[in-house]
Structures are given as structure tokens and as C-alpha cells.
Amino acid sequence: MLEQNVRPGWRTEPEIDAERQRFLRERLAIQPDVNQGIYPFKGVKLTRADVEWLLVTHEDGRGPVDWDDEKQRGRLGLDLRGADLRHVDLHGLPLARIHGGLVRREWSHATPEQREAAALHLEGADLSEAHLEGAILRGAHLQSATLRKASLRDAILYRANMRNAYLREAHLERASLIAANLEGVYLRKVHLERADLRNAFFDGVSSLEESTLSSPELGCVAIADVQWGDLNLSLIDWRQVRILGDEYKARQKTRRGVTKDRATQLDDYRDAVRANRQLANAMRGQGMNEEAVPFAYRAQVLQRKVLWLQVLWGAEPGQNDVSKRSLRQRLKDVWQRVRYFSSYVFSLFLDGLAGYGYKPGRSLMIYLFVIAAFSVCYATLGHLSAREALIFSVTSFHGRGFLPGPFTLASPVTALAALEAVIGLFIEISFIATFTQRFFGR
């Protein structure tokens, strides 16, 4: 509890008068009603002095939520739903866990009008160096707001309108920015480790220059279905990214403490495939072919994981009651699983052979291995010298093996040469695919 005779360092405004205090107490007494759109400060224009007084008196004088104290992270901050804080100077204020929008369960059942009624208005507000950790700002209005060096760790900014906001050096670790409007947002040197940017949208004015997207401790940002617009992706150091947050999320067996069902696991892996593929395509569109390679490759590897899950669970893993299916449906399911397994095996073969065209070194190693292995066989069975066996193996590999040369058609050496020619045909096709994929991005 804050002592009344100790003035916190973040208090910069004079104490509000008794009449204003009485008004704010009356507003605090109002019981929120989501259905009716009733909130204590809905439509009320608040000043910094008002917010400072509300923070000091929050929860009968206990004061604002201290995010650094893990025991307090379960507390709820000020209920400012629907309040008008446009263009207010709120820099440096401890606003952790403020309630500036509907929570998840309320949002999912609310109408657009009810969601808008609860949205906090912070257009043009100065929130520089403010503490907004864990803030509930779902659908909030933050257009042209200044959040330089603000801490928004674990904040909920789902569908928040942040158009033209200034967030240089802000901390958004683990923040939810799903479907947020980030057009024109300045995000230079921002920390986005483990943040969720799925379905968010940028434009050519947005900037992520020198931003941190991943760290060994927290992981990487999730970006499935992000609308990159004309955002310059070359200004981001993609070498820091080992795996995208979408893949990390797919690997987890639980979500919000609950074990994920099969359908959810499959959907998560599909999201991870899409995230990597979309990023690779966006990079190629900006001429970043080399930077796109790791993400294009990860998309193929994850797609193989999807195929394997479909082999195990079927195309629709949520339908597990086999007894209620007709014979035709069961046969169709078996056939689909056979197809998925065939695709999985072929995908595994392409990965081992050439890394789906992104790892040409594998093809070279296999080429040398096949040549060497068949050379040993020719030297042993055909009683050839090492030099002769090597030459015979190279010519057989490239198709000459169909001509028996000094050996009869019944000779086991001829059979081996024909086999090597067939294997060589597949590897040469792989070489062509590798060259095309690697250097032309096809």
C-alpha cells in the first residue's frame, strides 16, 4: 500500500481538488455491464492528474500493479474501458494490467457495438516509457500515440488500431498483436520476442528496422497470415531467427494449460507451414532469395509433419468415432491415409536427396557415394582395376550402363550398370530441380 505522505516519482501533476475526487469516486461506484455498454469512465475525458489520483487510490490505496512483483500479476489494474484519454500526457505512468477493452470470453460473445463501447481511446496520447505490461487493450484506439520505450510485455492488443503510432525501442515481448492495424507504425529497435503478429497488417510506411524478433530465452515472433504490404523486410536481421513462433507454438502439447486435441495440433502445424511459406514468398518478392531459403525449407519440413499426422489421425482428426462411420467412409479414410503416407515417403526422399532443392550439397554427396559404391561392385564382380571400375561407374551412372560393353547381358555387372543408370536418372533430375530451385526460386 502506498503511503499517503510519500509522493511516487511518476506523480508530476498537482493533486486534483475535492470536487473532482468526489466525481471520480462516484464513477468508480458504477457497476460495469458489457451488454449495456456501461463502464465507470465511458466517455469521460480524463487528465493525467485524474489518472495519477486513480492509480494512488486503486484498490483502497493499494496502488498500481507492480509487474516486477510476480505475485501481483494476477491483479487487475484501473478499469478505463471507454475512457477518453486522447492526447493526454501519460508518459512514465505505471499502467500495468489496465482494463482498456473486453477480455477474451467477453469479446467472443460481444457485438461490434459492445466491443467499441469498451475500447479505450488513446489517440495521440504520450505513453513514452509507460508501464503497460499485461494491459488489456483489445480493440483499443492508439492511432498516432507515442509509446517510445514503453513496456507492453504480455499486453493484449488484439485488433487494436495503432495506425501511425510511434513505438521506437518499445518492449512487446509476448504481446498479442493479432489482427492489429500497424500501418505506418514506427517499430525501430522494438523487442518482439514471442509476440503474436498473426493477421496483423503493415504498409510501406511501417518500419521494423533493427527490431529483435527472436531470442534464445523467449523464442520468436509468430507471423502467420501477416499482411506485409510494402514493408521493407531487408531492414530486419533474419539471421537471429532459428524457428518462427508459429512452429514453436505447434510443437507445444498444451495451450493455456490444457492439452491440445488432435485437430488443434494439426491446425497449428498447418499455420506453421503457412507462416514460413508466406514469409519466404514475401522475401522473394523483395529480391531476398538467399534469406528466403531457410524459411522455404522449413515450410517443406513442416508440411511433411502435417502429412505424417494425417497418416496417424486421418484428414479430419476430430472425427474419432469410427463405429459411426459407414463402410464407404472407412474405406475412403484408409485410401486417404495411404495417399498421405505415399506423399510423406516421397517428401522424405526429396529431403534426403537434395533438401527439396535447397541443399544441393546433399545431391553431390549422394552422387559421389553412388559412384564409389558401384565402383567397388564393378571392381569385385568384374575384376576391373580401380581406375577402370571408376570410369565404368561414371559412364553407367550417366546412362551408358544400358550398353553392356565388354560384358554380356547375362553378366551381373551389366545388371548393376543398368541399375546404376536408373538411379543416376533420378539423381540427375534432382540436380536439375536443385539448380532451378536454388538459383531461380522456382
Beta strands, then each sheet from edge to edge (+ up, - down):
strand 1: 214-215
strand 2: 219-220
strand 3: 254-255
strand 4: 258-259
sheet 1: 1+ 2-
sheet 2: 3+ 4-
end
